[in-house]
Amino acid sequence: MADANRIDRPLSPHLTIYRIVWRPQITSFASMMHRITGNALPAAFILGVWWLLAAAMGPEQFALADWVLTSWLGDLVFAFSLLAIWYHFLAGLRHLYFDAGRGLDLKTAELLGWACAIGAPVLTAITLILI
């Protein structure tokens, strides 16, 4: 049971330091985006599987799935999925490089983070132009 006569204790230091000292960095952004894109990719996969299942189920179901996936919303979802694929791929290469024990100094880690952040939209644009 909690003691009603507790003395007031100070906040944990990490709660006050977080707002004062910590600032977002490209390395933390790259790591978080790698996780986010990895978890977002199944959305496009599920839509693609729905399209294939609808094709197997009949013309009415396929017409609905095809209409949704070829609409502007479907194009937008697949374009962002393509961006997620490229980002996740580049960040995966970045992590493999780190796993080899290379690029662990701050300058190289930041450079690789920027390479992922800039490379993914560039590769996405190139892919969309080619297809």
C-alpha positions in Angstrom: 0.0 0.0 0.0 1.3 3.4 -0.9 2.5 5.6 2.0 0.4 8.8 2.2 3.2 10.6 4.0 5.8 10.1 1.2 8.3 12.8 0.8 8.3 14.6 -2.5 11.0 13.2 -4.7 12.7 14.9 -7.6 11.9 13.8 -11.1 14.1 11.3 -12.8 17.0 13.1 -14.6 16.2 11.6 -18.0 12.8 13.4 -18.0 14.4 16.8 -17.6 17.5 16.2 -19.7 15.4 14.9 -22.6 14.0 18.3 -23.4 17.2 20.3 -22.7 20.0 18.2 -24.2 18.6 15.7 -26.6 17.9 16.8 -30.1 16.9 14.7 -33.2 19.9 13.5 -35.2 20.0 12.0 -38.7 21.3 8.7 -37.2 18.3 8.3 -34.9 16.0 9.4 -37.7 17.5 6.8 -40.1 17.1 4.0 -37.5 13.5 4.9 -36.7 12.5 5.2 -40.4 14.1 1.8 -41.1 11.8 0.3 -38.5 8.7 2.3 -39.7 9.2 1.4 -43.3 9.7 -2.2 -42.4 6.4 -2.3 -40.5 4.6 -0.3 -43.2 5.5 -2.5 -46.2 3.0 -5.3 -45.5 0.2 -2.8 -46.3 1.1 -2.8 -50.0 1.7 -6.5 -49.9 -1.8 -7.1 -48.5 -3.3 -4.8 -51.2 -1.4 -6.8 -53.9 -2.6 -10.1 -52.4 -6.2 -8.7 -52.3 -5.9 -7.9 -56.0 -4.7 -11.4 -56.9 -7.4 -13.0 -54.8 -10.1 -10.8 -56.4 -8.8 -11.9 -59.8 -9.3 -15.5 -58.7 -12.8 -14.9 -57.2 -14.5 -13.5 -60.2 -15.0 -10.4 -62.4 -17.1 -8.4 -60.0 -14.6 -8.7 -57.1 -11.7 -8.1 -59.5 -13.4 -5.0 -60.9 -13.7 -3.5 -57.4 -10.1 -4.4 -56.4 -8.7 -3.1 -59.7 -10.7 0.1 -59.4 -9.4 0.8 -55.9 -5.8 -0.1 -56.7 -5.7 1.9 -60.0 -7.4 5.0 -58.5 -5.4 8.0 -57.3 -5.4 6.6 -53.8 -4.1 3.3 -54.9 -1.4 5.0 -56.9 -0.4 7.1 -53.9 -0.3 4.0 -51.6 1.9 2.2 -54.1 4.2 5.2 -54.6 4.7 5.6 -50.9 5.2 1.8 -50.7 7.9 2.1 -53.3 9.5 4.8 -51.3 9.4 2.6 -48.3 10.9 -0.3 -50.2 13.9 1.8 -51.4 14.4 3.4 -48.0 14.3 0.0 -46.2 16.7 -1.4 -48.7 19.2 1.4 -48.4 18.9 1.4 -44.6 19.4 -2.4 -44.6 22.6 -1.9 -46.5 23.6 0.7 -44.0 23.0 -1.7 -41.1 24.9 -4.5 -42.9 27.8 -2.1 -43.2 27.6 -1.3 -39.5 27.4 -5.0 -38.7 30.7 -5.5 -40.5 32.2 -3.1 -38.0 32.7 -0.3 -40.4 31.3 3.2 -40.6 30.7 3.4 -36.8 32.3 6.8 -36.5 29.9 9.7 -36.2 30.8 11.4 -39.5 30.3 8.2 -41.6 27.2 7.2 -39.7 25.7 10.7 -40.4 26.7 10.5 -44.0 25.1 7.1 -44.5 21.9 8.4 -42.8 21.7 11.3 -45.2 22.5 8.9 -48.1 19.4 6.9 -47.1 17.2 9.9 -46.6 18.2 11.5 -50.0 18.8 8.2 -51.9 15.3 6.7 -51.3 13.3 9.6 -52.9 15.7 9.8 -55.8 15.5 6.1 -56.5 11.7 6.2 -56.1 11.5 9.0 -58.7 13.8 7.2 -61.1 11.7 4.0 -60.7 8.4 5.8 -61.2 9.8 7.5 -64.3 10.9 4.1 -65.7 7.7 2.3 -65.0 
